[in-house]
């Protein structure tokens, strides 16, 4: 697979779906440029420092669940005024677990949030967390760490996920069990090292996987029709 192929994939998906406006910020929902759920197509450079923890919390809460469930848990945290590291750390563990219950695995996620909040609260003002430091935290894996760096701190860090694995495998670019680091490295090939581009690419892959490249794919109308694909119905 050539680096140019990733660029072609990005352009094809962008032409079909347009800007995705990730990461959604519910705290800004309904404001100019933000839709009712906080998506902001074409607006980059958000969040600023005040709302970075909203992204960080969302990245933890969406682990192994649909975004809608994480969104409900985030709304509960926001209603309780707990979307800063200091505020969250002041919340009793049992109450925190109850608030994030909609996201599933709520006891574990409450603990993960506290671990992450303590780490971020301990950073000097203006310091960007190191990927290695994030990965040392309990409950923070590569996808979550890279999501924080890309969406909260706007670093040009490629992010991959299960949708990426499915799509790349069907395009013949990777094996079915490709590891995260291999997938993330491929996401960065052929694309400018710019946070807005990498944000859009990640979001576009997710959008495409939900609309067409599902577990049982919907090939009719697929913007990648005619490209090599391991799924026989595309031939």
Buried (B, 14 or more C-beta within 10 A) or exposed (E): BEEEBBBEBBEBBBEBBEBBBBBBBBBBBEEEEBBEBBBBBEBBEBBEEEBBBBBBBBBBBBBEBEBEBBBBBBBBBBEBEBBBBEBBBEBEEEEBBEBBBBBBBBBBBBBBBBBBBEBBEEEEEEEEBEBEEBEEBEBBEBBBBBBBBBBBBBBBBBBBBEBBBBBBBBBEBBEEEBEBEBBBEBBBBBBEEEBBBBBBBBBBBBBBBEBBBEEEBEBEEBBBEEBEBEBEEBE
